[in-house]
């Protein structure tokens, strides 16, 4: 249990501790923090308390305005940091709990917090069988709903990293070509079927050398964390003449809105369950 009061309905207990970049009205500098209840723990203020074998050599990483440098440290650093945070926030640990001055400087309200990562790449996977089948029925009919390769390989497409935005950012309805009347030339205009899909997104940190694949049993060591994502797209542009034989350069995926916090994959380990279906 944390010494910081956390409502029973909060998603941000001591077992979660999601990361984000934040600033406050009295300190506009962007730095790394973790959410605990409705509070933020400023890691830049308590960085000297990270004394483990890995993160003790990289304490200044918590002063950075993005999560990239921390993510690049790799799995052992992420795991060590999480363990240290759970100890420091524990009701049984006095280091932070009983230091009134340090607490007042490091714990603050969630004034302004958001995910801030310089994304270098982005792939959208088509990993839900139900979703793939439903979309397939819309485009190809019930008999050809699921493509044969879907059960054998990870189907996905490459997206624009710059299109990933923080939830709450205004968006513009996408435009493209459609051909409602096959006897007439295509027309250009805004999508009339703006669609949303709730998805789970994963941040990959700690890469691999070119040509050296990551074994499946080591994948968890390269996935920093996860966040809810809202996938916005112009569905009628998918089915338009500009989609065939290849998807248009202006991909019908408009943007991907992600949540303000990123939870470590490690935080979900204790609640993980076996897949319900044999293709998951």
C-alpha positions in Angstrom: 0.0 0.0 0.0 1.2 3.5 -0.8 1.6 6.2 1.8 0.0 8.5 -0.8 -3.8 8.2 -0.6 -5.2 6.4 -3.7 -8.9 6.1 -4.3 -10.1 2.5 -4.6 -11.5 3.3 -8.1 -8.2 4.8 -9.4 -6.4 3.1 -12.2 -3.1 4.5 -10.8 -2.3 2.5 -7.7 1.2 1.5 -6.6 0.9 -1.6 -8.8 0.6 0.5 -12.0 2.8 3.7 -11.8 2.5 4.8 -15.4 5.0 7.2 -16.9 4.4 10.6 -18.5 6.0 13.9 -19.1 4.6 16.8 -17.1 5.0 20.4 -16.2 3.5 22.6 -13.5 2.4 26.2 -13.3 5.4 27.1 -11.1 7.8 25.0 -13.1 7.1 24.9 -16.9 10.1 22.6 -17.5 9.1 19.3 -19.0 10.4 16.3 -17.0 9.5 12.7 -16.2 6.9 11.7 -13.6 4.8 8.8 -12.6 1.1 8.9 -11.7 0.1 7.7 -8.2 -3.6 8.2 -7.6 -4.5 11.8 -8.6 -0.9 12.9 -7.9 2.4 13.0 -9.8 5.7 12.0 -8.4 8.4 14.1 -9.9 11.3 11.7 -10.7 13.7 14.6 -11.4 13.4 15.8 -7.8 14.1 12.3 -6.3 16.6 11.1 -8.9 19.3 10.7 -6.2 17.2 8.0 -4.5 17.7 5.7 -7.5 20.8 3.8 -6.3 20.5 0.5 -8.1 23.3 -0.9 -10.3 21.9 0.3 -13.5 19.9 3.5 -13.0 22.3 5.0 -10.5 24.6 5.7 -13.4 21.9 7.4 -15.4 20.0 9.5 -12.8 19.9 12.6 -15.0 17.6 10.7 -17.5 14.7 11.8 -15.3 15.4 15.5 -16.2 14.8 14.8 -19.9 11.8 16.4 -21.7 10.9 13.0 -23.4 10.9 9.4 -22.3 13.3 8.4 -25.1 16.5 8.3 -23.1 14.9 6.4 -20.3 13.4 3.9 -22.8 16.8 3.4 -24.5 18.3 2.2 -21.2 16.6 -1.1 -21.6 14.7 -3.7 -19.7 16.9 -4.0 -16.6 16.7 -0.2 -16.0 12.9 -0.2 -16.4 12.5 -3.1 -14.0 14.9 -1.6 -11.5 13.2 1.8 -11.6 9.8 0.3 -11.0 11.0 -1.7 -8.1 12.6 1.3 -6.5 9.5 3.4 -6.9 7.3 0.8 -5.3 9.7 0.7 -2.3 9.9 4.5 -2.0 6.1 4.9 -2.2 5.4 2.1 0.2 3.7 2.9 3.5 6.4 0.9 5.2 9.3 3.0 3.8 10.3 6.2 5.5 12.8 7.7 3.0 10.2 9.8 1.1 7.3 9.4 3.4 8.9 11.1 6.4 10.9 13.7 4.5 8.4 16.6 4.6 10.6 18.9 2.4 11.3 16.3 -0.2 7.6 15.2 -0.4 6.4 18.8 -0.9 8.8 19.3 -3.8 8.3 15.9 -5.5 4.6 15.2 -5.1 2.2 17.5 -7.0 -1.3 17.6 -8.5 -1.8 16.4 -12.1 -1.7 19.9 -13.6 -0.4 19.1 -17.1 0.8 15.7 -18.0 1.1 13.9 -21.3 3.0 11.2 -23.1 6.0 12.7 -24.8 8.1 10.3 -26.9 9.9 11.1 -30.1 8.5 8.3 -32.3 10.7 7.0 -35.0 8.4 4.4 -36.4 4.9 3.2 -36.2 3.2 0.0 -37.3 -0.5 -0.8 -37.0 -1.2 -4.5 -36.7 -4.4 -6.2 -37.7 -4.4 -8.6 -34.8 -8.1 -9.1 -33.8 -9.7 -12.0 -35.7 -13.2 -10.7 -35.0 -12.3 -7.2 -36.3 -10.5 -8.6 -39.4 -13.5 -10.8 -40.2 -16.0 -8.0 -39.8 -14.0 -5.6 -42.0 -13.4 -8.4 -44.5 -17.2 -9.0 -44.8 -17.7 -5.3 -45.5 -15.1 -5.3 -48.3 -15.2 -8.8 -49.7 -18.3 -10.6 -48.5 -18.8 -13.4 -46.0 -17.2 -16.1 -48.1 -13.8 -14.3 -48.4 -13.9 -12.4 -45.1 -10.6 -13.6 -43.6 -7.6 -13.7 -45.9 -5.7 -17.0 -45.8 -2.4 -15.4 -44.6 -4.1 -13.9 -41.5 -3.7 -17.1 -39.4 -0.1 -17.5 -40.4 1.7 -14.2 -40.1 1.3 -10.8 -38.3 -0.6 -8.6 -40.7 -0.1 -4.9 -40.4 0.8 -1.7 -42.3 3.4 1.0 -41.8 2.0 4.3 -40.6 3.3 7.8 -40.1 5.0 8.3 -36.7 4.1 12.0 -36.9 0.4 11.1 -37.0 0.4 9.8 -33.4 -1.0 12.5 -31.1 -2.0 12.9 -27.5 -5.6 12.5 -26.6 -7.5 15.8 -26.7 -5.5 17.2 -29.7 -8.0 18.6 -32.3 -8.1 16.7 -35.6 -9.2 17.5 -39.1 -11.5 15.2 -41.1 -9.4 13.5 -43.8 -10.0 14.1 -47.5 -9.4 11.8 -50.4 -10.8 10.5 -53.7 -14.0 8.4 -53.9 -15.9 7.2 -56.9 -19.5 6.7 -55.9 -20.6 6.6 -59.6 -18.4 4.3 -61.6 -19.5 5.9 -64.9 -18.0 9.3 -63.8 -14.6 10.5 -62.8 -13.6 10.3 -59.0 -14.4 13.2 -56.8 -12.2 14.7 -54.0 -13.6 15.7 -50.7 -13.7 15.0 -46.9 -14.5 11.5 -45.7 -18.1 10.8 -45.0 -17.4 7.7 -42.9 -15.0 8.9 -40.2 -14.4 5.8 -38.0 -12.7 5.2 -34.6 -11.2 2.0 -33.3 -10.1 1.5 -29.7 -6.7 -0.3 -29.7 -3.8 -1.1 -27.4 -0.5 0.4 -28.5 2.9 -0.6 -27.4 6.1 1.4 -27.1 9.3 -0.4 -28.1 12.5 0.7 -26.3 15.9 -0.8 -26.6 16.5 -1.9 -30.1 18.4 -4.6 -31.9 21.2 -4.6 -34.5 20.3 -4.6 -38.2 19.8 -8.1 -39.4 19.5 -9.6 -35.9 15.9 -10.6 -35.1 14.5 -10.5 -31.6 13.4 -14.0 -30.4 9.7 -14.2 -29.4 10.7 -15.2 -25.8 12.8 -12.0 -25.5 10.1 -9.7 -26.9 9.0 -8.6 -23.5 12.5 -7.2 -22.8 12.1 -4.8 -25.7 8.5 -3.6 -25.0 8.7 -0.6 -22.7 5.0 -0.2 -22.1 1.6 0.2 -23.4 -1.1 2.9 -23.8 -4.7 3.0 -25.0 -5.0 4.3 -28.6 -7.9 5.6 -30.6 -7.4 4.9 -34.3 -9.1 7.5 -36.5 -9.7 6.7 -40.2 -11.8 7.5 -43.2 -13.3 4.1 -43.9 -14.9 5.1 -47.2 -11.4 6.0 -48.5 -10.3 2.5 -47.7 -12.9 1.1 -50.1 -12.4 3.8 -52.7 -10.7 3.4 -56.1 -7.5 4.9 -54.7 -7.0 1.8 -52.5 -6.4 -0.6 -55.3 -4.0 -2.3 -55.9 -2.0 -0.6 -53.2 -3.1 1.6 -50.4 -3.0 5.3 -51.1 0.1 7.3 -50.2 -2.3 9.4 -48.0 -3.2 6.5 -45.8 -6.9 6.5 -44.7 -5.6 6.3 -41.1 -5.9 9.9 -40.1 -4.2 10.0 -36.7 -3.8 7.8 -33.6 -4.8 9.5 -30.3 -3.0 8.0 -27.3 -3.6 8.4 -23.6 -1.6 10.7 -21.4 0.1 7.9 -19.5 2.2 4.9 -20.5 2.1 1.8 -18.3 5.0 -0.5 -18.1 4.5 -4.0 -19.5 5.8 -5.2 -16.2 2.8 -3.6 -14.5 0.4 -5.8 -16.4 2.3 -9.1 -15.7 0.5 -9.8 -12.4 -2.9 -9.5 -14.1 -2.1 -11.4 -17.3 -4.2 -14.4 -18.2 -4.0 -17.1 -20.9 -5.5 -16.2 -24.3 -9.1 -17.0 -24.8 -8.6 -18.1 -28.4 -5.9 -20.3 -30.1 -4.9 -17.6 -32.5 -4.0 -15.1 -29.8 
